[in-house]
Amino acid sequence: MLRDLRTRIESFPLATPFRISRGVRTVAEVVEVAVEAGGVIGRGEAVPYARYGETLDSVTQQIAAIRGAFREGLTRVGLQELLPAGAARNAVDCALWDLESKAGGPATALSVLKPVATALTIGIDTPEAMGREAAKLANVPVVKVKVDAGEVEACLRAVRQAAPNPELIVDPNESWDLGLLQSVQPLLEELRVAFVEQPLPSSEDVRLAELVRRVPVCADESCHTSDDLDRLSGLYDIVNIKLDKTGGLTEAFNLLEAAREKKFGVMVGCMISSSLSIVPALQIAMQADYVDLDGPVWLKNDRTGGVSVKDGWLMPPEPGFWGTAEAMPSL
């Protein structure tokens, strides 16, 4: 059977700049993978992330290095040993799930998708600007607020005043220290914050043992795979599962199961990406406590037939987009 693996880099301009504590993004650059076997094509997508030492070049080189192994029959099981967790493995793993599903293999057991409530994100700005953005989201189920160490109280109060009803997630992206985190506990409780996501640098995880918490704490940058959970027990209450960190849907399922066994809450998140990154993650979202899959909302133009968001609800893609037996376009 003829087997081939191909990659290409795609750029998706953002509709508006996306600002977090590490900087501002105006474009989403992704690596798309197509795997073909016997005339059937599967697709996957990944977002290289500089925070984890990844670049577009490094990820495409990792994938190119396994092209021969794929031609010789590489499976998802073998892939877990051949590539480390990260963006490169994610793109190939998700493409293999898509291929299996369309070829009638084990992945045909993928869950039937249904709408899920997703967090909609407000990027860092002035308190006034963040309040205006929050007013637009006053009637959605969940709002996620990006913050840094500056004007924390003013920004959060502006958001909560403009959007009093949604569940609120606060995400400093590692920009706080323990003193700040401790000092804002009463504020977080007063504003009914559901949890704070990765407040401290991952290198300072152990400091969370000193925190007298009033709201739960979620691990993002600190949690990549199921191997991390023992280290995080007692420090975090929730873990954020992202396929670009787990290295694909295969390990994401493992992390989900292990997190449940260890009594962690589960969130599923994403990078700024197209729907091709989001649809595989919906398999985890169907079983998660919190969903943050609004990456495509930030794009000027998403892939045709992908997900959509209506009033804070993430709607599944059109039939045939990913993970079904219907024909898919080749690269």
N, C-alpha and C positions, 0 to 999 in steps of 0.2 A: 504494500500500500504506500503510495506517495505521501510523504509528510514534509511540511515546510513550516517555517516560523519567520515572520517578518515584523519589522518595527518601523514606526515613523513618529516624528515629533510634530505635535500640533499646538497652536497658540490660540487661545480664546480671550479676546479683549474683554475687560470687565465693563459693566455699565457705569459703575461709579468706583472710585478707589476704595480699597478695603484696608483699614488700618488696625493693627494690633500692636502690642507692646514692642514687638521686634522690628516693625517697619510698616511700609505701605506697599500694597500690590496693585497693579493696574492691568495685569494680564495673567491668565492661568496657562502655564506651559505644561503639557502632559506628554507621556510616552504611550502610544497605542501599539498594541501587539495583536497580530492576527496569526492564528495557528490553523493549519489546513491538513486534513487527513482524509484521503479517499474522496476528495471533492467537497467535503464539509468544512466550513470555516467557523472558527470561534474567535471572539474578540475580548480583549481586556484593556484596561487603562490604568495608569499609575501616575502619581504626582511626585517627582523627586523633591526632597525637602532638605534644604541646606542645614537646618537644625540637626539633622542626623547625618551630615556629611555627604549628602547625595547631590548630584548634578544631572542634567540631561545626558551629558556624555557618559558619566560613570554608570548610569542605569542602562543606557543602550549598549554599552560595552559588556556589562554583566549578562544581558540577554543574548547578545551576539555570541558570547562564549559557550552557550548551551545549545546553540542551533544544531550542532552535530548530534548531541545527545537526543534532542527531540526527533530528529530524522530517524534515529535508531530505535525509537519507541518509548521515549521518556514519558512517564505518567505523573499524575499529581503527587503520588506517594514518593516517587523518586525525586521529584522537584524539591520537596521539603529538605532533603539532604544535600542537594546540589547547590542551592542558593540560600543565603541567609535571609532572615526576615527583613523585609524592606520593600521599597517600591518596585524593584525589578521582579522579584518573586511574585508580588501581587499581580502585576500585569499578566504574567504568564499563567499563574494559577487561575485567575478569573477567565482567561481565554480558554483554558482547558475545561473548566466547568461548563462554559458555553458550548464548546465542542462536544463534550460528553452528552449534554442535554439534547442537542440536536441529532446526535448519532444514536440516541436511545440507550445510553450507558447509565451508570449509577446516578449521575446528576439529574436524571429525569425525576428524582424524588424531591427536587427543589419545591419549596412551598409556593402555593398559589398566592400571588401578591394582592394586598388590599390597601386602601388608604391608611396612612398613619400620621399622627400629629407630629410635626417637626418643629424644633426651635428655629426661629428666625433671628438673625444676628444683627446687632447694632454695633458698628465699629467705633473705635475711639475718636472722639471729637470734643468740642466744647460742651459743657453741660446743656447749653441752650439748643445746640444742634442735635444732641442725642435725645433731648426731650421731644424735639420735633419729629425725629424718626420714630420714637416710641409711640407718639400719638397715632401714627399710621398703622401701628401694630396693636392698638388697644384691644382689639377683639379677637386676636389669635390665641391659641392655647398656651404657647410657650415662647418666651423671648430670652435670648442669650445676649449678655452685655459684655463687650470687650472693654477692659480697663487696663491702666498701668498704675504706677504708684502716685500719680498726680490727680488731685481733685476727685478722689474716690467718692467721698460722701456727696459732693455736689452733683456728680454725674449720675450716681445711683438714685438719688432722690428725684432728680429731673425725670429719669426714666420711669420710676414707679409712680410719680404724680401723673404723668401723661398716660400711663398704661397700668391702671390699678388692678386689673383682673388676671392677666396671664401669669402662669408660673414663671419665675425669674431665675435664670442661671447667670452667675457672675464668673467671668473667665479672665484672670490676669496674665495668663501665659507665662508663668514663672517670674513675674516682675515684682512680686512682693517679698518682704522679709517677714520673719516670725512676729516681730513687734507690730507691724502694720496689720497682719492677719489677726492677731489677738485683739488689737484695739478696735477693729471694725466688727467684731462678733455681735455686739448689741445692735449695731446698725443693720447687719445682715438679717438678724432675727426680726427686728422691727419691720423691715421691708419685705418680710416673708420670702426670702431667698431660698429656693429649693436646695441648692448646694453651690459651693464655690469650687471651680475647676482649676487644678494645678496652680495654686497660689504661689508656691515656693519653687525655686530651681530644683530639678530632680536630684541634684547632688546634695540637697539639704532635706531629703525625705525624712531622715531620722528626727529632725527637729519637730515634726508633727506630733511626736509622742508627748511633747511639752504643751500642746495646744489644749486649752479648755474650750472645747467647741460648742457652739450653739446651733450650728447648721452642719450638715455633712460636707465632707471633702472628697473630691473626685480626682483620680489619677489619670492624666493624659500623657504628657511627655514621659512620665515615669513608668508607664505600662505599655509594653509592646506585645509580649506573648505570654502564654500560660506559665512560662518559667519565672516570670516576675512576681507572681502572686504571693508566694511565701514571704518574700521580702517586704511586700506591701501590707501584709496582714497586720491589723492593729494601728496602722498609720492612715490608711484611706478607707472610706466607706463604699465608694463606687469606683468602677474602672471604665474608662472610655475606650471602646474597641474601634480601631480604625484599620481598614484593610491595608493601607499603605504602611502601617507599623507592623501588623501581624505577618505581612508577606502573603496576603491573600485570604480568600474565603475559607480555605481548608483549615488553617490555623485559627482563624476567627471563630469557627465553630468550636474548636478545642478550647479556646480562651473563654468563650461563653459558658461552656459546660463546667469548666474548672472554676470559674468565678461564682457560678451558682452553688457549686459544692462547698466553696469556702465562704459563702454568705455575703459576697459583695453584691451591691447593686450594679446594674449594667446600663451603660449608655453606649450608643453607637454614633460615631462621628465621622467627619470627612475633611478633606482638604478642599480648597476652591478648585472645582473640577467640572467636567461635563457629566451628563447622565450616565455615561458608560462606566464611570467610577461608582456612581450612586446605586444603580440597580442591583449589583451583587450584594451590596451592603444592606439592602432592604431585607435580605434573607435573615440577617441578624436583627434588624429593626423589628421584625415581626415578633421577636421574643424579648426585646429590651424594655427596660423601665423608662428610658428617655431616648429620644431620637434627635439627632442634630445633623441632618442631611440636606442642608439648604445650599450647598456649594453651587449648583447650577443657577440659583436665583441671582447670583452676582454677575453672571455672564450677559454680554450683549445678545449673544445668540448661542443657544445650546444645540446639541445634535438633534436632528429631525427625529421625531417619534419618541423622545425621551420623557422623563418625568415632568410633572408640573406641580405647582403649589397653588392651592386655592384656600384662602382664609386660614392659612397655617396648617393645612392638611396636604401631605405629600401624596400625589396621585400616581399610580403605577404607569409605566410606559405603555406605548402601543404594542399590541401583540407582535412578536417577532423581533423586538429590539434586542433582547439578550435572554439566554437561558430557555429558549423554546425550540421546537423542531422546525420552525418556519425558516425560510431562506434568509440569509444575511448577506449584505454586500461585501465584496472583497475590498482590500485596501488598494 
